Amino acid sequence: MPEYRTYSGLDDRISKDGDVGFLGFNNRVRPDQLPTGILADAQNLRTDRRGEAQVRKGIDLIVSPLSSGASALTLPFTLVADDTSVTATQTGGDVVLTNVTATNFPSSGTVNVSGVSGLSPVVNGDRAFTKNSSTQITISDQTYTGTASGTATVKFGILNDGAVNAIYASCAFSDPNASASQYIIFAANTKAVAVNIDTGATTDIAYPTGLTVTAAGSMLQAFNKVFIFRNGETALEWNGSFSGTPAFTKVASGTYTQPVNLAATGFTITNGVATVTVSNTLSAGDTVNLITAGGSTLTKGTEFTVSEASSSNFKFFVNTDDVSNQTDVHFIKKVSVGLGFSHMPAPPYAVYHQRRLVMPFKFSVDASADSFTARGILDEVIASDILDTDTYDQIFAQYRFNAGEADFNVGLHSFSEDNLMVFNRNSIHLITNTTSLQSASTKLLTNEVGCVARRSIVQVGNQVIFLSDNGVYSTQFFDEYNLRGTETPLSEPINVTVQRINRDHWQNSVGVYFDNRYFLAVPVDTATKNNAIIIYNFLNKQWESIDQVADADFHISNLLVVGEGEERGVYIVNDLGGVQKLDERVDGVDRVITQIGGAEKTLNVPGSLTTRQYTLGTLERKNWKQFEMHLESDTSAVSNFNISAETENPDANLSLGTLSDFVGSTLAEDEDVSIRGRIGNRRGYGIQFTLNNTLGRPKIRAIEADGAISFRSTNKAE
């Protein structure tokens, strides 16, 4: 049966326009120019292969292990003289301090106490207090016993150096001794914390005594170690072991000592393991050459890699017969044939490539420990020796790009086999044959585009994607020697969004690839920290969504792909101490942390979509009659959303109600429905619909608008 009755000559024939399925969004062109299936805007959505546009899963808080206790500095405060005649009394497990000039003290905060004896535990030190009166405060952070004696001194208006005030770097870590254990490790100012993704358990990893991290840096796992790189300061390394009291140590610095001769006082080979007894300065990963075989069966000149080392011996693996104790065996550590080896030159970051660390060569290592000098060269990189993070050849392992031009290094990317991509601010280069540094060569790939954010560089198959001045750019290797970029940026369809990125802070952008999607966290509008994630769907070949949390205090300092099995996914680390997992909560609720030591926040996901402009394929003005939508509620939550429309020429904004208005209540879990509503015979050249989610994670399958071309006439136009 026909949908409508027969039309007469004066009737306006009803026409339809709409979309059955959605692929992504495009905000560069006018909405009436968009093809079928492309939205004009998508916020917090996912478009799957069935063409459904669904509100994304919520972000789930995994752990927020940091607690600052008190702020590093209590503001505002009034500077007062130290109280040196304070009486301390233990009362009910608390310590009451009287004769304190507390008139200008806040109701609570931190004071420094000294001079008190007789209590257990010791009360002296920085203590949290509550104010009782203008002359009395109470310390109740612990249960104290004993009788206080001595004359106390109280200082107020102090810096609390132990307060955790920010996360400065983070990285993924896989425990080489436990294949199922995946971690996120982040560096705060006073310590590092390892978070077990499987269990949520945390482990503190200490810094060297007296050392704090005070500025943004970077972290990397390589050689079963974790490094914290600090621009212009000595890098830190941790051996990856959780046994005992895990702690970072400083990498070697100062004058590089090249041992000439390691004369063994004992040498054995047992079951393929060679043990060299010698006063040792080597570390695991160092290489040695045999110069005197003695009574062993080894070949003079052979190079070996140290597998284990202590102060009295080192070991390596060898495929030969067992050898009993020998003494006339001599080794030599590799000696530079150039300007001499150097310790790690205090880089801002590094990448792992072909069993080497490669990093910017911005600083030279001075003779004194922990001392570095800026070289004034920003377009040079240097590589470590193979399996040796402490040895850098200043001649054969360094490369300079665009010397003398206004360009500088931004990032590095280990591309394939022995190819290393070097991203400068205004150019891209390639180092090939990096297996042998002395025979490696460099070439310019392009000087038409460069990279603005090191951590935005991501490889997807034979493509390398990164953020450039022109937006998100994609390069592609067609063969071993041919890398070309696309004529237009990959982000050309969302240029409106790209123009919103805060260029004063876009160097902090960070990207990852997971689940056939490229996730790029960027600072948009006036934000100085990453507050949005733009997502490209490689299956649909379209930009999918702009993700944001409904709280301006939520920032994204890093994105990491971590975990095994169901736990694997994209994790968000923010600079406020939270580890959150993206696309995790099926109830459509974001659970996040926005303050160190603060309570978690639970927020509805602000999903929305705006359709293309429906025009019935003509330029004439129409009368818009009604709309129809096909949708489904998720299996785990009820759904509801607001419906609005906008007509153009003449312009009008229309409120069309809510989903619950049409179905009588919220849409039940796992329920599908078709709704039809009146538009009110509104006139306009085109119409587009906006759905704003208020509850759950509804799936939108199809949207249709019915209209009639108006102002028809029976008179001929002459």
PELINUR-V424392 format. One record per helix or strand of 2 or more residues. SS is the DSSP state (alpha for helix, beta for strand). FROM is the first residue (numbers start at 0). LEN is the number of residues. Records with the same first field share a line. If there is no record, write none. Layout:
# PELINUR-V424392
SS=FROM-LEN ; FROM-LEN
This chain:
# PELINUR-V424392
beta=13-7 ; 23-2 ; 37-2 ; 40-3 ; 44-3 ; 52-3 ; 57-6 ; 82-9 ; 93-5 ; 107-7 ; 116-4 ; 124-9 ; 135-4 ; 144-5 ; 151-5 ; 166-8 ; 181-7 ; 190-6 ; 201-5 ; 217-5 ; 224-6 ; 232-6 ; 248-2 ; 261-2 ; 265-5 ; 272-5 ; 286-6 ; 302-3 ; 307-2 ; 312-5 ; 322-4 ; 329-4 ; 340-2 ; 349-4 ; 355-5 ; 362-3 ; 371-3 ; 379-6 ; 387-6 ; 397-3 ; 408-8 ; 418-6 ; 427-5 ; 440-6 ; 457-3 ; 462-6 ; 470-9 ; 481-4 ; 509-5 ; 516-6 ; 531-6 ; 541-6 ; 557-5 ; 568-5 ; 578-7 ; 588-4 ; 600-4 ; 607-3 ; 621-11 ; 638-10 ; 651-7 ; 671-13 ; 685-10 ; 698-11
alpha=30-3 ; 436-3 ; 453-3 ; 489-11 ; 505-3 ; 564-3 ; 658-5
